[in-house]
């Protein structure tokens, strides 16, 4: 963005004219010299503004630092192996003689639920974005955008509650699954939750395609559909990819909804109707029971480090993709 | 004109097919947009119907009784208000000043790109990781214990990106010529911000603050391990029930608890709690939207 304001001109001290006639320029002198407290007050305030500006960096770093700090002792403890943590599906943190901490099953849970959610949310989200951006009138467009904003505001615990009550009944009725809280339930809920973000980012990136592209297409006799397929989708593909990535980020990081809607089985799923547990849900479910300072507690923090890194990579990817568009 | 010249603007088979395709595409996309909204309406309607027997003013003002299987939600409601306003008091000033820095002072260099990236990432950090951070940093390292203070600080950091993003948008919408006019009469950077930029973007900033309220009110995971409890006995209708270093109940946490942890709750109570939570969040959001629409209609440039 090149529209950044350049530094404003410093208050110019007027050149004193050689024959001083005090009454003539008293106004200029008064406005040029500010009292010292005002100058220093302004400097202090600008210091505070700078500090707040960099606060985001401080917070992100301290999140990583504190979560890692709580997790670190288990890494050097000896009994714990990182390979087992990542690649073993055996999670028995409270076993008497043989405690095992493998999060593979939870990783599989997170990925299966997120993948299902994306399979549902991406086509519908992008379709809705296309409809809002290209096909509907301006009144309907405003209304739909407001509805999407409201949809995005629904708290995740309410979504979880919906999964637990409404959705699970529907699933038991229509699929005959023994329990209604499973991957399908979590995936549906998560899809409904991540659609708004996909729609709003997708719509933004379609809006960012210059109107001259559309005009050129129309001048060649293209219909709206031909325009969308041949011109807009290729032109906006980076933004749409970023929308999908942000949706994935939301899916991986979502906690309460999947905690309540996916059931509580630590297992590698074999089908869409199996119950699973996700990384986030696992922390939420067990942190309260793990005594502070125990290996179990530290492994849960390590799971947090893993989640932090996963979402960091996804968000970084989305940002790089978006930056790619701006550069062009 | 010779009679066998094909008329220029008649429909050929190709054109007809083209428009048929367009109609199909339009309807497909319409259905996709509708498929997103209809479930929402159905769900909200279903929740309302199920909640109806419990939805009274008494339900809001009463305290839970008999192991939370009956009664109202007052302690949770007040707790949520406490958490929201304390977290707002912490994050609104920081967030607004951060946005001022990013929009008014920062140049486009690598350092400020890192700040932008940090803001984006802060928004993307999973809520449960915020909870872990709050537990490690505020509850243990800063020795605030499990308290409203710890929970509010955690919430404040979590909702910071919301306010930064919307304030930045509001500041960016003030035309550059306004600033230039102000600089040209000799105002410094901060004087310009105070006298011209902030007054012209106040409604946008306010919208951001309101959105932050709704976000903070709905979050569960970050407060679960930092300051919210399953149950705390307070007086019915008591508005000053909690101290800063005490734990509190919260609406979102209460909904989670009574729908998963407590057996034998009267059926309509969890639904009514969900409706109250959903209703307050949506109302606050609608207020933000209404403010934005109203202000946009009054914008002079």
Boltz contact constraints between the chains, C-beta under 6 A:
constraints:
  - contact:
      token1: [A, 4]
      token2: [B, 107]
      max_distance: 6.0
  - contact:
      token1: [A, 4]
      token2: [B, 108]
      max_distance: 6.0
  - contact:
      token1: [A, 5]
      token2: [B, 179]
      max_distance: 6.0
  - contact:
      token1: [A, 8]
      token2: [B, 183]
      max_distance: 6.0
  - contact:
      token1: [A, 8]
      token2: [B, 189]
      max_distance: 6.0
  - contact:
      token1: [A, 9]
      token2: [B, 183]
      max_distance: 6.0
  - contact:
      token1: [A, 11]
      token2: [B, 186]
      max_distance: 6.0
  - contact:
      token1: [A, 42]
      token2: [B, 190]
      max_distance: 6.0
  - contact:
      token1: [A, 49]
      token2: [B, 97]
      max_distance: 6.0
  - contact:
      token1: [A, 49]
      token2: [B, 100]
      max_distance: 6.0
  - contact:
      token1: [A, 49]
      token2: [B, 101]
      max_distance: 6.0
  - contact:
      token1: [A, 52]
      token2: [B, 94]
      max_distance: 6.0
  - contact:
      token1: [A, 52]
      token2: [B, 97]
      max_distance: 6.0
  - contact:
      token1: [A, 52]
      token2: [B, 98]
      max_distance: 6.0
  - contact:
      token1: [A, 53]
      token2: [B, 98]
      max_distance: 6.0
  - contact:
      token1: [A, 53]
      token2: [B, 101]
      max_distance: 6.0
  - contact:
      token1: [A, 55]
      token2: [B, 94]
      max_distance: 6.0
  - contact:
      token1: [A, 55]
      token2: [B, 98]
      max_distance: 6.0
  - contact:
      token1: [A, 56]
      token2: [B, 115]
      max_distance: 6.0
  - contact:
      token1: [A, 56]
      token2: [B, 118]
      max_distance: 6.0
  - contact:
      token1: [A, 56]
      token2: [B, 119]
      max_distance: 6.0
  - contact:
      token1: [A, 56]
      token2: [B, 122]
      max_distance: 6.0
  - contact:
      token1: [A, 57]
      token2: [B, 115]
      max_distance: 6.0
  - contact:
      token1: [A, 57]
      token2: [B, 118]
      max_distance: 6.0
  - contact:
      token1: [A, 59]
      token2: [B, 122]
      max_distance: 6.0
  - contact:
      token1: [A, 59]
      token2: [B, 157]
      max_distance: 6.0
  - contact:
      token1: [A, 60]
      token2: [B, 118]
      max_distance: 6.0
  - contact:
      token1: [A, 60]
      token2: [B, 121]
      max_distance: 6.0
  - contact:
      token1: [A, 60]
      token2: [B, 122]
      max_distance: 6.0
  - contact:
      token1: [A, 63]
      token2: [B, 133]
      max_distance: 6.0
  - contact:
      token1: [A, 66]
      token2: [B, 133]
      max_distance: 6.0
  - contact:
      token1: [A, 66]
      token2: [B, 136]
      max_distance: 6.0
  - contact:
      token1: [A, 66]
      token2: [B, 137]
      max_distance: 6.0
  - contact:
      token1: [A, 67]
      token2: [B, 132]
      max_distance: 6.0
  - contact:
      token1: [A, 67]
      token2: [B, 133]
      max_distance: 6.0
  - contact:
      token1: [A, 70]
      token2: [B, 136]
      max_distance: 6.0
  - contact:
      token1: [A, 124]
      token2: [B, 32]
      max_distance: 6.0
  - contact:
      token1: [A, 124]
      token2: [B, 35]
      max_distance: 6.0
  - contact:
      token1: [A, 124]
      token2: [B, 36]
      max_distance: 6.0
  - contact:
      token1: [A, 127]
      token2: [B, 29]
      max_distance: 6.0
  - contact:
      token1: [A, 127]
      token2: [B, 32]
      max_distance: 6.0
  - contact:
      token1: [A, 128]
      token2: [B, 32]
      max_distance: 6.0
  - contact:
      token1: [A, 128]
      token2: [B, 33]
      max_distance: 6.0
  - contact:
      token1: [A, 128]
      token2: [B, 36]
      max_distance: 6.0
  - contact:
      token1: [A, 130]
      token2: [B, 29]
      max_distance: 6.0
  - contact:
      token1: [A, 131]
      token2: [B, 29]
      max_distance: 6.0
  - contact:
      token1: [A, 131]
      token2: [B, 30]
      max_distance: 6.0
  - contact:
      token1: [A, 131]
      token2: [B, 33]
      max_distance: 6.0
  - contact:
      token1: [A, 135]
      token2: [B, 26]
      max_distance: 6.0
  - contact:
      token1: [A, 135]
      token2: [B, 29]
      max_distance: 6.0
  - contact:
      token1: [A, 146]
      token2: [B, 289]
      max_distance: 6.0
  - contact:
      token1: [A, 147]
      token2: [B, 37]
      max_distance: 6.0
  - contact:
      token1: [A, 150]
      token2: [B, 282]
      max_distance: 6.0
  - contact:
      token1: [A, 150]
      token2: [B, 285]
      max_distance: 6.0
  - contact:
      token1: [A, 151]
      token2: [B, 40]
      max_distance: 6.0
  - contact:
      token1: [A, 153]
      token2: [B, 214]
      max_distance: 6.0
  - contact:
      token1: [A, 153]
      token2: [B, 281]
      max_distance: 6.0
  - contact:
      token1: [A, 153]
      token2: [B, 285]
      max_distance: 6.0
  - contact:
      token1: [A, 155]
      token2: [B, 218]
      max_distance: 6.0
  - contact:
      token1: [A, 155]
      token2: [B, 252]
      max_distance: 6.0
  - contact:
      token1: [A, 155]
      token2: [B, 281]
      max_distance: 6.0
  - contact:
      token1: [A, 157]
      token2: [B, 220]
      max_distance: 6.0
  - contact:
      token1: [A, 157]
      token2: [B, 252]
      max_distance: 6.0
  - contact:
      token1: [A, 157]
      token2: [B, 255]
      max_distance: 6.0
  - contact:
      token1: [A, 157]
      token2: [B, 256]
      max_distance: 6.0
  - contact:
      token1: [A, 158]
      token2: [B, 274]
      max_distance: 6.0
  - contact:
      token1: [A, 158]
      token2: [B, 278]
      max_distance: 6.0
  - contact:
      token1: [A, 161]
      token2: [B, 255]
      max_distance: 6.0
  - contact:
      token1: [A, 161]
      token2: [B, 259]
      max_distance: 6.0
  - contact:
      token1: [A, 161]
      token2: [B, 274]
      max_distance: 6.0
  - contact:
      token1: [A, 162]
      token2: [B, 43]
      max_distance: 6.0
  - contact:
      token1: [A, 164]
      token2: [B, 259]
      max_distance: 6.0
  - contact:
      token1: [A, 166]
      token2: [B, 46]
      max_distance: 6.0
  - contact:
      token1: [A, 195]
      token2: [B, 36]
      max_distance: 6.0
  - contact:
      token1: [A, 223]
      token2: [B, 18]
      max_distance: 6.0
  - contact:
      token1: [A, 223]
      token2: [B, 22]
      max_distance: 6.0
  - contact:
      token1: [A, 224]
      token2: [B, 22]
      max_distance: 6.0
  - contact:
      token1: [A, 225]
      token2: [B, 21]
      max_distance: 6.0
  - contact:
      token1: [A, 225]
      token2: [B, 22]
      max_distance: 6.0
  - contact:
      token1: [A, 225]
      token2: [B, 25]
      max_distance: 6.0
  - contact:
      token1: [A, 249]
      token2: [B, 124]
      max_distance: 6.0
  - contact:
      token1: [A, 253]
      token2: [B, 126]
      max_distance: 6.0
  - contact:
      token1: [A, 255]
      token2: [B, 127]
      max_distance: 6.0
  - contact:
      token1: [A, 255]
      token2: [B, 128]
      max_distance: 6.0
  - contact:
      token1: [A, 255]
      token2: [B, 221]
      max_distance: 6.0
  - contact:
      token1: [A, 256]
      token2: [B, 220]
      max_distance: 6.0
  - contact:
      token1: [A, 256]
      token2: [B, 221]
      max_distance: 6.0
  - contact:
      token1: [A, 280]
      token2: [B, 126]
      max_distance: 6.0
  - contact:
      token1: [A, 280]
      token2: [B, 128]
      max_distance: 6.0
  - contact:
      token1: [A, 283]
      token2: [B, 128]
      max_distance: 6.0
  - contact:
      token1: [A, 284]
      token2: [B, 128]
      max_distance: 6.0
  - contact:
      token1: [A, 284]
      token2: [B, 221]
      max_distance: 6.0
  - contact:
      token1: [A, 287]
      token2: [B, 225]
      max_distance: 6.0
  - contact:
      token1: [A, 301]
      token2: [B, 132]
      max_distance: 6.0
  - contact:
      token1: [A, 304]
      token2: [B, 129]
      max_distance: 6.0
  - contact:
      token1: [A, 304]
      token2: [B, 132]
      max_distance: 6.0
  - contact:
      token1: [A, 307]
      token2: [B, 126]
      max_distance: 6.0
  - contact:
      token1: [A, 307]
      token2: [B, 129]
      max_distance: 6.0
  - contact:
      token1: [A, 308]
      token2: [B, 129]
      max_distance: 6.0
  - contact:
      token1: [A, 311]
      token2: [B, 124]
      max_distance: 6.0
  - contact:
      token1: [A, 311]
      token2: [B, 126]
      max_distance: 6.0
  - contact:
      token1: [A, 312]
      token2: [B, 121]
      max_distance: 6.0
  - contact:
      token1: [A, 315]
      token2: [B, 120]
      max_distance: 6.0
  - contact:
      token1: [A, 315]
      token2: [B, 121]
      max_distance: 6.0
  - contact:
      token1: [A, 315]
      token2: [B, 124]
      max_distance: 6.0
  - contact:
      token1: [A, 319]
      token2: [B, 117]
      max_distance: 6.0
  - contact:
      token1: [A, 319]
      token2: [B, 120]
      max_distance: 6.0
